[in-house]
Each structure stands twice: as structure tokens, then as C-alpha cells.
Amino acid sequence: GINAEYGKQWYQRRVREAVVSTQSTGEVKDREARSKKLHHAEEVRKQIKEKEKDMIHSRQMFFEEGIKLDQEAQERRRRLDEIKKKKLDELQGAGVPTKYINEVARRAMKPQTSLITH
């Protein structure tokens, strides 16, 4: 009687506790899995942002290098023009006739064609 009833209640209580414990363990595992997925997704987004940042930086450096090269080319042209002008002044100072100086000036000041073909 009483012992059998007590044993049955004890057994049912243990089964309920086991079911609740199993459910709790499953919920904990589900939460951990969700947390890992969220963390992984965040890491991927972070890597994508870093890549985008690196690409923007690379592009910016490329354009800055182009601007620098243009400025250097302009400076070289300016220096060459100064030298040409100085040489023409020297020719004039040496008494070379104006018609010859004008021909030299026309040829010297003609825009240079680039050796680089695009």
C-alpha cells in the first residue's frame, strides 16, 4: 500500500524532474547555439567592414599617388619652360637675329608629345 504509493509518487517526481532538467538543458544548448551564431555573424560583419575600409584606403592612396605624379610632371614642365626661356634670352643677348630666335622659340615652346601611348 503506502510504500507502493510512496514509491510511485517518488518515481513520478523523479521522472518530472528529469523531464524538466532535460528541457532546461536543451534550452541552454539552444541559447548557446544562437549566441555562437550571432557572435559568428558579428565577426563576419566586422571582417567585411575591415575589408571595405582597406579597399577605400587603397583607392585613396592610388588617387593621391596620381595627384602627386601630376604635380611632379607639372613642376618638371615649369622648370623646362624656365630653362628654355633662359636659353632664348641668352641667344638674344648674344646678338642672334630675332627671326632665328623666333624660329627656335616656336620649336622649343611647342608642346611635347608623350612617348607613352595609352
CYANA upper distance limits for C-alpha pairs under 8 A (distance plus 0.5 A):
  1 GLY  CA      5 GLU  CA      6.53
  2 ILE  CA      6 TYR  CA      6.44
  3 ASN  CA      7 GLY  CA      6.41
  4 ALA  CA      8 LYS  CA      6.58
  5 GLU  CA      9 GLN  CA      6.70
  6 TYR  CA     10 TRP  CA      6.51
  7 GLY  CA     11 TYR  CA      6.51
  8 LYS  CA     12 GLN  CA      6.66
  9 GLN  CA     13 ARG  CA      6.53
 10 TRP  CA     14 ARG  CA      6.71
 11 TYR  CA     15 VAL  CA      6.70
 12 GLN  CA     16 ARG  CA      6.67
 13 ARG  CA     17 GLU  CA      6.65
 14 ARG  CA     18 ALA  CA      6.58
 15 VAL  CA     19 VAL  CA      6.66
 16 ARG  CA     20 VAL  CA      6.62
 17 GLU  CA     21 SER  CA      6.42
 18 ALA  CA     22 THR  CA      6.48
 19 VAL  CA     23 GLN  CA      6.62
 20 VAL  CA     24 SER  CA      6.59
 21 SER  CA     25 THR  CA      6.60
 22 THR  CA     26 GLY  CA      6.63
 23 GLN  CA     27 GLU  CA      6.63
 24 SER  CA     28 VAL  CA      6.60
 25 THR  CA     29 LYS  CA      6.65
 26 GLY  CA     30 ASP  CA      6.57
 27 GLU  CA     31 ARG  CA      6.58
 28 VAL  CA     32 GLU  CA      6.61
 29 LYS  CA     33 ALA  CA      6.56
 30 ASP  CA     34 ARG  CA      6.61
 31 ARG  CA     35 SER  CA      6.51
 32 GLU  CA     36 LYS  CA      6.61
 33 ALA  CA     37 LYS  CA      6.72
 34 ARG  CA     38 LEU  CA      6.65
 35 SER  CA     39 HIS  CA      6.59
 36 LYS  CA     40 HIS  CA      6.55
 37 LYS  CA     41 ALA  CA      6.59
 38 LEU  CA     42 GLU  CA      6.61
 39 HIS  CA     43 GLU  CA      6.71
 40 HIS  CA     44 VAL  CA      6.75
 41 ALA  CA     45 ARG  CA      6.73
 42 GLU  CA     46 LYS  CA      6.61
 43 GLU  CA     47 GLN  CA      6.70
 44 VAL  CA     48 ILE  CA      6.71
 45 ARG  CA     49 LYS  CA      6.72
 46 LYS  CA     50 GLU  CA      6.76
 47 GLN  CA     51 LYS  CA      6.69
 48 ILE  CA     52 GLU  CA      6.68
 49 LYS  CA     53 LYS  CA      6.58
 50 GLU  CA     54 ASP  CA      6.63
 51 LYS  CA     55 MET  CA      6.65
 52 GLU  CA     56 ILE  CA      6.67
 53 LYS  CA     57 HIS  CA      6.66
 54 ASP  CA     58 SER  CA      6.59
 55 MET  CA     59 ARG  CA      6.63
 56 ILE  CA     60 GLN  CA      6.60
 57 HIS  CA     61 MET  CA      6.65
 58 SER  CA     62 PHE  CA      6.67
 59 ARG  CA     63 PHE  CA      6.83
 60 GLN  CA     64 GLU  CA      6.62
 61 MET  CA     65 GLU  CA      6.57
 62 PHE  CA     66 GLY  CA      6.87
 63 PHE  CA     67 ILE  CA      6.74
 64 GLU  CA     68 LYS  CA      6.63
 65 GLU  CA     69 LEU  CA      6.66
 66 GLY  CA     70 ASP  CA      6.70
 67 ILE  CA     71 GLN  CA      6.68
 68 LYS  CA     72 GLU  CA      6.70
 69 LEU  CA     73 ALA  CA      6.66
 70 ASP  CA     74 GLN  CA      6.68
 71 GLN  CA     75 GLU  CA      6.68
 72 GLU  CA     76 ARG  CA      6.72
 73 ALA  CA     77 ARG  CA      6.73
 74 GLN  CA     78 ARG  CA      6.62
 75 GLU  CA     79 ARG  CA      6.69
 76 ARG  CA     80 LEU  CA      6.66
 77 ARG  CA     81 ASP  CA      6.58
 78 ARG  CA     82 GLU  CA      6.74
 79 ARG  CA     83 ILE  CA      6.77
 80 LEU  CA     84 LYS  CA      6.64
 81 ASP  CA     85 LYS  CA      6.61
 81 ASP  CA    109 MET  CA      7.96
 82 GLU  CA     86 LYS  CA      6.61
 83 ILE  CA     87 LYS  CA      6.65
 84 LYS  CA     88 LEU  CA      6.67
 84 LYS  CA    108 ALA  CA      7.32
 84 LYS  CA    109 MET  CA      8.22
 85 LYS  CA     89 ASP  CA      6.67
 86 LYS  CA     90 GLU  CA      6.71
 87 LYS  CA     91 LEU  CA      6.76
 88 LEU  CA     92 GLN  CA      6.78
 88 LEU  CA    101 ILE  CA      7.20
 88 LEU  CA    104 VAL  CA      8.37
 88 LEU  CA    105 ALA  CA      7.41
 89 ASP  CA     93 GLY  CA      6.56
 90 GLU  CA     94 ALA  CA      6.57
 91 LEU  CA     95 GLY  CA      7.09
 91 LEU  CA     96 VAL  CA      6.17
 91 LEU  CA    101 ILE  CA      7.47
 92 GLN  CA     96 VAL  CA      6.01
 92 GLN  CA     97 PRO  CA      7.88
 92 GLN  CA     98 THR  CA      7.78
 92 GLN  CA    101 ILE  CA      7.53
 96 VAL  CA    100 TYR  CA      7.44
 96 VAL  CA    101 ILE  CA      7.31
 97 PRO  CA    101 ILE  CA      7.00
 98 THR  CA    102 ASN  CA      6.49
 99 LYS  CA    103 GLU  CA      6.90
100 TYR  CA    104 VAL  CA      6.74
101 ILE  CA    105 ALA  CA      6.44
102 ASN  CA    106 ARG  CA      6.51
103 GLU  CA    107 ARG  CA      6.86
104 VAL  CA    108 ALA  CA      6.39
105 ALA  CA    109 MET  CA      6.29
106 ARG  CA    110 LYS  CA      6.63
